[in-house]
Amino acid sequence: MKVETVMIGVDTLTQLSQLVANHGIYALFVIFLFYLERRAAKLLKGATNDKEKIFFQRKYSQVLVSVFVCGVLVAGVWIYATFYYRDKITIEGVLEGLRHEVSQPASIGEQRIVDRIAAIGNGFFMREKPAELDDRSIDVEWVLVTSNDESESLDLKLQHNCSYLPSGKEAAVVIGLPGEAPVLKPQMAAPLLDRIHLDLRALKDLARKRVELVYKSDESDPCRHMGTLAINDGKRFVPLPWMSANAAPKPIAKERKSALFGLTEIWADPIARSGVPALTPDVTARLTESLASQDLEKQLSAQAILEANGAASYSFIERQLDWASATIAVGRDYPYLVQSLVAAVEKIELSGPKPPPGLQLGLAKALYAIGEYKRSSERFDNVPDSAIGPDLLLLRGAADTRAGNYLRARKSFEAYARQAVRPHDKSLALGNLGALMLIQGRNEDSRQALSDALKVDPSNGAALLDLGLAQARLGRFDESANTFSHVLASNPGRTDVKVNLSRAYQKLGKLDPAMHLLEEVVTAAPRDMIAKNNLAYIYTLKGVYADRALAYSEEALRSDPERPAFLDTRGWILLQQGRVAEGVPLLEKAATKAPNDTEIREHLMKARQALAKR
């Protein structure tokens, strides 16, 4: 995508006219003062007698004093107006399209997004308000108060936060840890942080006009991809280029030399002006509050203080990462605290010493707690094996499993199983090992490991759920249906279990109970696209609700246009409704993406046969 830059030029002649208009009055006043002095001197010289000479001598002295005093005042006013006074300009604007979905996701595949905006520099004021047409969006009305020469640019930082209930293979595998119930937890994707640079020379020409900015989310994967920010140039919305969020911003305040005195005046940011505060108890309390704030500007300011303190901040960061004390202090804002602390550590690492093993371990545990499994696994890379106790072996293995580091994950689970004393702990290790094998596609090995875990501890709900999945992949649908029925009996609200049980029923030809289960899921979780897709397929198999099946399949495919199962269902439904030419391309695409799926290949073969008969 080509990015156009909107620039409004400055007329040099206009600048010259303004200069004459601003400073000509001072020159005229000085000329008038010198005229008075010359007039008084001429009158004194033309005096004809002593009385007149005394009178004009006194008047001439008064004029000289007045000229000197007025000259000093005029010079002072001119110097202040030229080198110190800054005419304030107010630029108003609005940023539309930011998401603000604060509730937790309730169904598989559902996402919740919270966008935060902050400006680097002073004089920027914001007010959030709900969007008029969408109660899940917010508009940010903003005002920038700046001076003619004080600033040349404005940097806006946008932070994109997303929590979600995982779907697909990630949702299927529930990894149990000591004290954890076998339920799916909302996960938090890595926050996306980018920066937009606005040229204020262009914006100033829009003074007292409303600057319109619009943010559009990335439709393909709004959780992991930053969207597009565009500015209205009066005719159309022009996309603005994202810059590296960690690159040094062009400062709002700039260095400027005074031509009169040859002095350099620097307007620095508030932290540089006040010096780096020491991490006293009072400062640390305020820091914690700012780091855990949902206000991005506060987060960035607090991170800058930690970065400025360098390695001296490590002990403070390690204390804040303690789960118990942090959750008491900041409650549900704990993910924001962790993300802010990790960001500060990453900045300190660039120029300072690496964090000690204790802090690396704290970072790994905290990142796992907020669902940042890949980054947690990377932090475990920096922790020596001697510092990894039995419980941490299980945690490291779980993080590695989620991050795709399967070899170390297997070693961790096997080591934990060997060291475990209690049956419950050994069952957890075997269950996690079985879940890992399930992810790797080693279905028979997974079934055996999960069966062993349940022999050691029959109450291991996570192992029971994964056993049902392994049985289904091996084609043992009667065993799988029985296993999922046991899981559902103890967890009647689990929509993912109902979806898996309905799939087993479908394979066994029990379409009615499969349909009823999926209808329950769609009613309870209308955004569960897997359930809607499967229900549309079963409606088609039963030959009922053709319009509803078509609508559900269309909605599912729109949510994920590249998913083979959704492509297959949509193509198969179109084929059954006689729209063969429309269905074949979808089935071909599904077969290309899932070449080993026999069911999709069978549907494609029947579609091509139907197309050939036409």
C-alpha positions as CSV (number, residue, x, y, z in Angstrom):
1,M,0.0,0.0,0.0
2,K,1.5,3.3,-1.0
3,V,1.3,5.9,1.8
4,E,0.8,9.5,0.8
5,T,2.0,12.3,3.0
6,V,-0.3,15.3,3.3
7,M,1.8,18.5,3.6
8,I,0.6,22.1,3.5
9,G,3.3,24.5,2.3
10,V,4.2,27.8,4.0
11,D,4.3,30.9,1.9
12,T,7.6,32.8,2.3
13,L,6.0,36.1,1.3
14,T,3.4,35.7,4.0
15,Q,6.1,35.1,6.6
16,L,7.9,38.3,5.5
17,S,4.7,40.2,5.7
18,Q,4.0,38.9,9.2
19,L,7.6,39.8,10.3
20,V,7.1,43.4,9.1
21,A,3.7,43.7,10.7
22,N,5.0,42.3,14.0
23,H,8.2,44.2,14.3
24,G,7.6,47.4,12.3
25,I,5.7,49.1,15.1
26,Y,8.8,48.9,17.3
27,A,11.0,50.5,14.6
28,L,8.5,53.3,14.1
29,F,8.3,54.1,17.8
30,V,12.1,54.2,18.1
31,I,12.2,56.6,15.1
32,F,9.6,58.8,16.7
33,L,11.7,59.0,19.9
34,F,14.8,60.0,18.0
35,Y,12.8,62.6,16.2
36,L,11.8,64.1,19.6
37,E,15.4,64.1,20.7
38,R,16.6,65.9,17.5
39,R,13.7,68.4,17.8
40,A,14.6,69.2,21.4
41,A,18.3,69.6,20.5
42,K,17.4,72.0,17.6
43,L,15.2,74.2,19.9
44,L,18.0,74.3,22.5
45,K,20.5,75.4,19.8
46,G,18.2,78.1,18.6
47,A,17.7,79.7,22.0
48,T,18.4,83.5,21.9
49,N,18.8,84.4,25.6
50,D,19.8,82.8,28.9
51,K,16.2,82.3,30.0
52,E,15.3,80.3,26.9
53,K,18.6,78.3,27.1
54,I,17.8,77.3,30.7
55,F,14.2,76.3,29.8
56,F,15.2,74.3,26.7
57,Q,18.2,72.8,28.5
58,R,15.8,71.4,31.1
59,K,13.3,70.1,28.4
60,Y,16.2,68.6,26.4
61,S,17.4,66.7,29.5
62,Q,13.8,65.4,30.1
63,V,13.5,64.3,26.5
64,L,16.8,62.4,26.7
65,V,15.8,60.6,29.9
66,S,12.4,59.8,28.3
67,V,14.0,58.5,25.1
68,F,16.4,56.3,27.0
69,V,13.7,54.9,29.3
70,C,11.3,54.3,26.4
71,G,14.1,52.9,24.3
72,V,14.9,50.3,27.0
73,L,11.2,49.4,27.4
74,V,10.7,49.1,23.6
75,A,13.8,46.9,23.3
76,G,12.7,44.7,26.2
77,V,9.2,44.3,24.7
78,W,10.7,43.5,21.3
79,I,13.2,40.9,22.8
80,Y,10.4,39.2,24.7
81,A,8.0,39.2,21.8
82,T,10.7,38.0,19.4
83,F,12.6,35.4,21.4
84,Y,10.3,34.3,24.3
85,Y,6.6,34.9,23.7
86,R,4.9,32.0,21.9
87,D,1.5,32.5,20.4
88,K,-0.7,29.5,21.4
89,I,-2.4,27.6,18.7
90,T,-5.2,25.2,19.5
91,I,-5.7,22.2,17.2
92,E,-8.8,20.1,17.8
93,G,-9.5,16.7,16.5
94,V,-11.2,13.3,17.0
95,L,-9.9,9.7,16.7
96,E,-12.6,7.3,15.9
97,G,-12.8,3.5,15.7
98,L,-10.9,2.5,18.9
99,R,-12.3,-0.7,20.6
100,H,-13.2,-0.7,24.3
101,E,-14.6,-4.2,25.1
102,V,-13.9,-4.6,28.8
103,S,-15.9,-7.8,29.5
104,Q,-14.2,-11.2,29.4
105,P,-14.7,-13.4,26.3
106,A,-17.4,-16.0,27.0
107,S,-17.1,-18.5,24.1
108,I,-14.4,-20.3,22.1
109,G,-12.9,-18.0,19.5
110,E,-14.5,-14.9,21.0
111,Q,-12.2,-11.8,21.3
112,R,-12.2,-8.7,23.5
113,I,-10.2,-5.7,22.4
114,V,-9.1,-2.6,24.3
115,D,-7.2,0.1,22.5
116,R,-5.4,2.9,24.3
117,I,-3.9,6.1,22.9
118,A,-1.3,8.4,24.3
119,A,0.8,11.4,23.1
120,I,4.5,11.9,23.6
121,G,4.9,15.5,24.9
122,N,3.0,18.2,26.6
123,G,-0.1,20.2,25.7
124,F,-2.1,17.2,24.6
125,F,-5.5,16.7,26.2
126,M,-7.9,13.8,25.5
127,R,-11.5,12.8,26.4
128,E,-13.0,9.4,25.7
129,K,-16.7,9.0,24.9
130,P,-18.7,6.0,23.6
131,A,-19.1,5.9,19.8
132,E,-22.6,6.9,18.6
133,L,-23.3,3.8,16.5
134,D,-21.3,1.1,18.4
135,D,-21.4,0.7,22.1
136,R,-18.2,-1.4,21.9
137,S,-16.2,1.4,20.4
138,I,-14.9,4.7,21.7
139,D,-14.1,8.0,20.1
140,V,-11.3,10.1,21.5
141,E,-11.8,13.8,21.3
142,W,-8.5,15.6,21.6
143,V,-7.1,19.1,21.8
144,L,-3.4,20.1,21.2
145,V,-2.3,23.4,22.5
146,T,1.0,24.4,20.9
147,S,3.1,27.4,19.9
148,N,4.2,28.7,16.6
149,D,7.9,27.8,16.9
150,E,7.8,25.5,19.9
151,S,7.0,22.3,18.1
152,E,7.3,20.7,14.7
153,S,5.9,17.3,15.3
154,L,3.5,15.2,17.4
155,D,4.0,11.5,18.2
156,L,1.0,9.4,19.1
157,K,1.4,5.9,20.6
158,L,-1.4,3.4,20.2
159,Q,-1.5,0.2,22.3
160,H,-3.7,-2.6,21.1
161,N,-4.7,-5.2,23.8
162,C,-6.6,-8.3,23.0
163,S,-7.9,-11.2,25.2
164,Y,-9.6,-14.2,23.8
165,L,-10.8,-17.8,24.4
166,P,-8.6,-20.0,22.1
167,S,-10.1,-22.1,19.5
168,G,-9.0,-25.1,17.5
169,K,-6.0,-27.2,18.6
170,E,-5.1,-24.5,21.1
171,A,-8.5,-24.8,22.8
172,A,-8.6,-28.5,22.7
173,V,-5.6,-29.1,24.9
174,V,-6.2,-28.0,28.5
175,I,-2.9,-28.2,30.5
176,G,-3.5,-28.7,34.2
177,L,-1.2,-27.2,36.8
178,P,-1.3,-27.7,40.6
179,G,-4.4,-26.0,42.0
180,E,-5.9,-25.3,38.5
181,A,-9.3,-26.5,37.6
182,P,-9.5,-28.0,34.1
183,V,-11.3,-25.1,32.4
184,L,-10.3,-22.7,29.6
185,K,-9.1,-19.3,30.7
186,P,-9.2,-16.2,28.6
187,Q,-5.7,-15.6,27.2
188,M,-4.1,-12.2,26.5
189,A,-2.3,-11.8,23.2
190,A,1.0,-9.8,23.2
191,P,0.0,-6.1,23.2
192,L,0.8,-4.4,20.0
193,L,2.5,-1.0,20.3
194,D,3.0,1.3,17.4
195,R,3.6,5.0,16.8
196,I,2.3,7.6,14.4
197,H,4.3,10.8,13.6
198,L,2.2,13.8,12.6
199,D,3.7,16.9,11.0
200,L,2.4,19.9,13.0
201,R,3.3,22.3,10.3
202,A,0.5,20.7,8.3
203,L,-1.9,20.5,11.3
204,K,-1.3,24.2,12.2
205,D,-2.9,25.3,8.9
206,L,-5.9,23.4,10.1
207,A,-6.1,25.5,13.3
208,R,-9.6,25.8,14.7
209,K,-10.7,23.0,12.3
210,R,-11.4,19.5,13.4
211,V,-8.7,17.0,12.5
212,E,-10.3,13.6,11.8
213,L,-8.3,10.4,12.5
214,V,-9.9,7.0,12.0
215,Y,-8.5,3.6,13.2
216,K,-9.7,0.5,11.4
217,S,-8.9,-2.9,12.9
218,D,-7.2,-5.7,10.9
219,E,-10.1,-7.9,9.9
220,S,-8.0,-11.0,9.2
221,D,-6.6,-11.3,12.8
222,P,-7.5,-8.3,15.0
223,C,-5.9,-9.9,18.0
224,R,-2.4,-10.1,16.6
225,H,-2.2,-7.5,13.8
226,M,-2.2,-3.7,14.2
227,G,-4.9,-2.0,12.1
228,T,-4.7,1.1,9.9
229,L,-4.7,4.8,11.1
230,A,-5.8,7.4,8.5
231,I,-6.3,11.1,8.4
232,N,-8.9,13.1,6.6
233,D,-7.2,15.6,4.3
234,G,-10.6,17.1,3.3
235,K,-11.2,14.9,0.3
236,R,-10.4,11.4,1.5
237,F,-8.8,9.4,4.3
238,V,-5.1,9.0,3.7
239,P,-3.4,6.1,5.6
240,L,-0.6,7.2,7.9
241,P,2.6,5.0,8.1
242,W,3.3,3.2,11.4
243,M,6.7,3.8,12.9
244,S,8.7,1.7,15.3
245,A,7.2,2.2,18.8
246,N,10.7,2.0,20.3
247,A,12.4,4.3,17.9
248,A,13.5,7.7,19.3
249,P,10.6,10.1,18.7
250,K,11.1,13.5,17.2
251,P,10.6,15.7,20.2
252,I,7.6,18.0,20.5
253,A,10.0,20.5,22.1
254,K,13.0,21.4,20.0
255,E,16.4,23.1,20.6
256,R,16.5,26.7,19.5
257,K,19.4,29.2,19.6
258,S,18.8,32.8,20.4
259,A,20.4,35.1,17.7
260,L,20.6,38.0,20.1
261,F,22.5,36.5,23.1
262,G,23.9,33.3,21.5
263,L,22.4,31.2,24.2
264,T,20.9,27.8,23.7
265,E,17.5,27.2,25.3
266,I,16.2,23.6,25.6
267,W,12.7,22.5,26.5
268,A,13.0,18.9,27.7
269,D,10.4,16.4,28.8
270,P,9.2,16.5,32.4
271,I,11.4,13.6,33.5
272,A,14.5,15.2,32.1
273,R,13.6,18.6,33.7
274,S,13.0,17.2,37.2
275,G,15.8,14.6,37.1
276,V,15.4,10.8,37.6
277,P,13.5,10.1,40.8
278,A,15.0,7.6,43.2
279,L,12.9,4.5,43.9
280,T,11.8,5.5,47.3
281,P,8.7,3.8,48.9
282,D,6.5,6.7,47.9
283,V,7.8,6.7,44.4
284,T,7.4,2.9,44.1
285,A,3.8,3.0,45.2
286,R,3.0,5.6,42.6
287,L,5.0,3.7,40.0
288,T,3.1,0.5,40.6
289,E,-0.2,2.4,40.2
290,S,0.9,3.9,36.9
291,L,2.4,0.7,35.6
292,A,-0.8,-1.1,36.2
293,S,-3.0,1.7,34.8
294,Q,-5.0,1.3,31.6
295,D,-3.9,4.8,30.8
296,L,-1.1,4.3,28.3
297,E,0.5,7.7,29.0
298,K,0.9,6.8,32.6
299,Q,2.4,3.4,31.7
300,L,5.0,5.0,29.4
301,S,6.0,7.7,31.9
302,A,6.5,5.0,34.6
303,Q,8.5,2.8,32.2
304,A,10.7,5.7,31.4
305,I,11.6,6.2,35.1
306,L,12.5,2.5,35.4
307,E,14.6,2.7,32.3
308,A,16.4,5.7,33.5
309,N,17.3,4.0,36.8
310,G,18.7,1.1,34.8
311,A,19.8,-2.1,36.6
312,A,18.8,-0.5,39.9
313,S,15.2,-1.1,38.9
314,Y,15.6,-4.8,38.7
315,S,14.9,-5.4,42.4
316,F,11.8,-3.3,42.3
317,I,10.5,-5.1,39.2
318,E,11.1,-8.5,40.8
319,R,9.1,-7.5,43.9
320,Q,6.2,-6.3,41.8
321,L,6.0,-9.5,39.8
322,D,5.1,-11.5,42.9
323,W,1.6,-12.8,42.1
324,A,0.0,-12.5,45.6
325,S,1.2,-9.0,46.5
326,A,0.6,-7.6,43.0
327,T,-3.0,-8.9,42.7
328,I,-3.8,-7.4,46.1
329,A,-2.3,-4.1,45.0
330,V,-3.7,-3.8,41.5
331,G,-6.4,-6.5,41.2
332,R,-7.5,-7.3,37.7
333,D,-5.1,-4.8,36.2
334,Y,-2.3,-7.3,36.9
335,P,-1.8,-8.1,33.2
336,Y,-1.1,-4.4,32.5
337,L,1.4,-4.3,35.3
338,V,3.2,-7.4,34.0
339,Q,3.3,-6.0,30.4
340,S,4.6,-2.7,31.6
341,L,7.3,-4.3,33.7
342,V,8.4,-6.6,30.9
343,A,8.6,-3.6,28.5
344,A,10.8,-1.8,31.0
345,V,13.1,-4.8,31.4
346,E,13.4,-5.1,27.6
347,K,14.5,-1.5,27.3
348,I,17.0,-1.8,30.2
349,E,18.5,-4.9,28.6
350,L,19.3,-3.1,25.4
351,S,22.0,-0.9,27.1
352,G,22.5,-2.5,30.5
353,P,23.2,-5.8,32.2
354,K,20.9,-8.8,31.8
355,P,18.4,-9.4,34.6
356,P,19.5,-11.9,37.3
357,P,18.1,-15.5,37.2
358,G,15.6,-14.7,40.0
359,L,14.1,-11.9,37.9
360,Q,14.1,-14.0,34.8
361,L,12.2,-16.7,36.7
362,G,9.7,-14.1,38.0
363,L,9.2,-12.7,34.4
364,A,8.6,-16.3,33.1
365,K,6.0,-17.1,35.8
366,A,4.2,-13.7,35.4
367,L,4.1,-14.0,31.6
368,Y,2.6,-17.5,31.9
369,A,0.0,-16.2,34.3
370,I,-1.3,-13.7,31.8
371,G,-1.3,-16.1,28.9
372,E,2.0,-14.9,27.3
373,Y,3.3,-18.5,26.8
374,K,5.9,-17.9,24.1
375,R,7.5,-15.0,25.9
376,S,7.4,-17.0,29.1
377,S,9.2,-19.9,27.4
378,E,11.8,-17.4,26.1
379,R,12.4,-16.2,29.7
380,F,12.8,-19.7,30.9
381,D,15.7,-20.0,28.4
382,N,17.6,-17.6,30.7
383,V,17.0,-19.5,33.9
384,P,19.6,-22.2,34.8
385,D,18.3,-25.8,35.4
386,S,19.5,-25.6,39.0
387,A,17.0,-22.9,39.7
388,I,14.0,-24.9,38.3
389,G,12.3,-26.8,41.1
390,P,9.7,-29.6,40.6
391,D,6.7,-27.4,40.4
392,L,8.5,-25.0,38.0
393,L,9.4,-28.0,35.8
394,L,5.7,-28.4,35.2
395,L,5.2,-24.7,34.5
396,R,8.1,-24.6,32.1
397,G,6.9,-27.6,30.3
398,A,3.4,-26.0,29.9
399,A,4.9,-22.8,28.6
400,D,7.1,-24.7,26.2
401,T,4.2,-26.7,24.9
402,R,2.2,-23.6,24.1
403,A,5.3,-22.0,22.5
404,G,6.1,-25.0,20.4
405,N,9.3,-26.0,22.2
406,Y,8.2,-29.6,22.3
407,L,11.5,-31.3,23.0
408,R,12.2,-29.4,26.3
409,A,8.5,-29.6,27.2
410,R,8.6,-33.4,27.0
411,K,11.9,-33.5,29.1
412,S,10.3,-31.3,31.7
413,F,7.1,-33.4,32.1
414,E,9.1,-36.7,32.2
415,A,11.4,-35.2,34.9
416,Y,8.4,-34.0,36.9
417,A,6.8,-37.5,36.7
418,R,9.9,-39.1,38.0
419,Q,10.2,-36.7,40.9
420,A,6.5,-36.6,41.8
421,V,5.6,-38.2,45.1
422,R,1.8,-37.7,45.3
423,P,-0.4,-39.6,42.8
424,H,-2.1,-36.3,41.8
425,D,1.2,-34.7,40.8
426,K,2.3,-37.7,38.8
427,S,-1.1,-37.8,37.0
428,L,-0.6,-34.1,36.1
429,A,2.7,-34.8,34.6
430,L,1.4,-37.8,32.5
431,G,-1.6,-35.8,31.5
432,N,0.5,-32.9,30.3
433,L,2.7,-35.4,28.4
434,G,-0.3,-36.9,26.7
435,A,-1.6,-33.4,25.8
436,L,1.8,-32.6,24.2
437,M,1.7,-35.8,22.2
438,L,-1.8,-34.9,21.1
439,I,-0.6,-31.6,19.7
440,Q,2.2,-33.4,17.9
441,G,-0.3,-35.8,16.3
442,R,1.0,-38.8,18.1
443,N,-2.6,-39.9,18.9
444,E,-2.0,-43.5,20.1
445,D,0.9,-42.5,22.3
446,S,-1.2,-39.7,23.6
447,R,-4.1,-42.1,24.4
448,Q,-1.8,-44.4,26.3
449,A,-0.2,-41.6,28.4
450,L,-3.6,-40.1,29.2
451,S,-5.0,-43.5,30.2
452,D,-2.0,-44.0,32.5
453,A,-2.7,-40.5,34.0
454,L,-6.3,-41.5,34.8
455,K,-5.2,-44.8,36.3
456,V,-3.0,-42.9,38.7
457,D,-5.7,-40.2,39.5
458,P,-9.2,-40.8,38.0
459,S,-10.2,-37.2,39.0
460,N,-7.8,-35.6,36.5
461,G,-10.5,-33.8,34.4
462,A,-8.0,-32.3,31.9
463,A,-6.6,-35.7,31.1
464,L,-10.1,-37.1,30.7
465,L,-11.0,-34.3,28.2
466,D,-7.8,-34.8,26.2
467,L,-8.4,-38.6,26.2
468,G,-11.7,-38.0,24.5
469,L,-10.0,-36.0,21.8
470,A,-7.3,-38.7,21.3
471,Q,-10.0,-41.3,20.9
472,A,-11.9,-39.2,18.4
473,R,-8.7,-38.7,16.3
474,L,-8.2,-42.5,16.3
475,G,-11.7,-43.1,15.1
476,R,-13.0,-44.6,18.3
477,F,-16.1,-42.4,18.4
478,D,-18.1,-44.6,20.7
479,E,-15.3,-44.4,23.3
480,S,-14.9,-40.7,22.6
481,A,-18.7,-40.1,23.1
482,N,-18.6,-41.9,26.4
483,T,-15.5,-40.0,27.6
484,F,-17.0,-36.6,26.7
485,S,-20.3,-37.5,28.4
486,H,-18.4,-38.1,31.6
487,V,-16.7,-34.7,31.3
488,L,-20.0,-33.0,30.5
489,A,-21.6,-34.6,33.6
490,S,-19.2,-32.8,35.9
491,N,-19.0,-29.6,33.7
492,P,-22.4,-29.1,32.3
493,G,-21.6,-25.5,31.1
494,R,-18.6,-26.4,29.0
495,T,-19.6,-25.4,25.4
496,D,-16.4,-26.9,24.0
497,V,-17.2,-30.3,25.5
498,K,-20.7,-30.1,23.9
499,V,-19.2,-29.3,20.5
500,N,-16.8,-32.3,20.8
501,L,-19.5,-34.6,22.0
502,S,-21.8,-33.6,19.1
503,R,-19.0,-34.4,16.7
504,A,-18.7,-37.9,18.1
505,Y,-22.5,-38.3,17.9
506,Q,-22.4,-37.1,14.3
507,K,-19.8,-39.7,13.3
508,L,-21.9,-42.4,15.0
509,G,-24.9,-41.3,13.0
510,K,-26.7,-39.9,16.0
511,L,-27.7,-36.7,14.3
512,D,-30.6,-35.6,16.6
513,P,-28.6,-35.5,19.9
514,A,-25.7,-33.9,18.0
515,M,-28.1,-31.2,16.7
516,H,-29.6,-30.5,20.1
517,L,-26.2,-30.1,21.7
518,L,-25.1,-27.6,19.1
519,E,-28.3,-25.7,19.3
520,E,-27.7,-25.3,23.1
521,V,-24.2,-24.0,22.4
522,V,-25.3,-21.5,19.7
523,T,-28.0,-20.2,22.1
524,A,-25.5,-19.8,25.0
525,A,-22.6,-18.6,22.9
526,P,-23.9,-17.0,19.7
527,R,-20.3,-16.1,18.6
528,D,-19.0,-19.6,18.7
529,M,-18.4,-20.0,15.0
530,I,-17.2,-23.7,15.3
531,A,-20.6,-24.6,16.8
532,K,-22.5,-22.6,14.1
533,N,-20.4,-24.3,11.3
534,N,-21.0,-27.8,12.7
535,L,-24.7,-27.1,13.2
536,A,-25.0,-25.9,9.6
537,Y,-23.4,-29.1,8.4
538,I,-25.8,-31.3,10.5
539,Y,-28.8,-29.3,9.3
540,T,-27.7,-30.1,5.8
541,L,-27.2,-33.8,6.6
542,K,-30.7,-34.0,8.0
543,G,-32.2,-31.9,5.2
544,V,-33.8,-29.3,7.5
545,Y,-33.5,-25.5,8.0
546,A,-31.7,-24.9,4.7
547,D,-31.8,-21.1,5.0
548,R,-30.5,-21.2,8.5
549,A,-27.7,-23.6,7.5
550,L,-26.6,-21.3,4.7
551,A,-26.6,-18.3,7.0
552,Y,-24.6,-20.0,9.7
553,S,-22.0,-21.3,7.2
554,E,-21.7,-17.9,5.7
555,E,-21.2,-16.3,9.1
556,A,-18.6,-18.8,10.1
557,L,-16.6,-18.5,6.9
558,R,-16.7,-14.7,7.2
559,S,-15.1,-14.9,10.6
560,D,-12.2,-17.1,9.3
561,P,-12.1,-17.3,5.5
562,E,-9.0,-19.6,5.5
563,R,-10.3,-22.3,7.8
564,P,-10.6,-25.6,5.9
565,A,-13.5,-26.9,7.9
566,F,-15.5,-23.7,7.3
567,L,-14.6,-23.8,3.6
568,D,-15.7,-27.4,3.4
569,T,-19.0,-26.9,5.1
570,R,-19.9,-23.9,3.0
571,G,-18.9,-25.7,-0.3
572,W,-20.8,-28.8,0.7
573,I,-24.0,-26.9,1.6
574,L,-23.9,-25.0,-1.8
575,L,-23.4,-28.4,-3.5
576,Q,-26.5,-29.9,-1.8
577,Q,-28.5,-26.8,-2.7
578,G,-27.6,-27.2,-6.4
579,R,-25.2,-24.3,-6.6
580,V,-22.3,-26.6,-7.7
581,A,-20.3,-24.0,-9.6
582,E,-20.1,-21.9,-6.4
583,G,-19.3,-24.8,-4.1
584,V,-16.4,-26.4,-6.1
585,P,-13.9,-23.5,-5.7
586,L,-14.5,-23.5,-1.9
587,L,-14.0,-27.3,-1.6
588,E,-10.8,-27.1,-3.8
589,K,-9.4,-24.5,-1.5
590,A,-10.3,-26.5,1.6
591,A,-8.6,-29.6,0.1
592,T,-5.5,-27.6,-0.7
593,K,-5.3,-26.4,2.9
594,A,-6.1,-29.8,4.4
595,P,-4.7,-32.4,2.0
596,N,-4.9,-35.3,4.5
597,D,-8.6,-34.8,5.4
598,T,-10.4,-37.7,3.8
599,E,-13.9,-36.2,4.4
600,I,-13.0,-33.0,2.5
601,R,-11.4,-35.0,-0.4
602,E,-14.6,-37.1,-0.6
603,H,-16.8,-33.9,-0.8
604,L,-14.6,-32.5,-3.5
605,M,-14.8,-35.7,-5.6
606,K,-18.6,-35.7,-5.4
607,A,-18.7,-32.0,-6.3
608,R,-16.5,-32.5,-9.4
609,Q,-18.6,-35.4,-10.5
610,A,-21.8,-33.3,-10.1
611,L,-20.1,-30.5,-12.1
612,A,-19.1,-32.9,-14.9
613,K,-22.7,-34.1,-15.3
614,R,-23.8,-30.6,-16.1
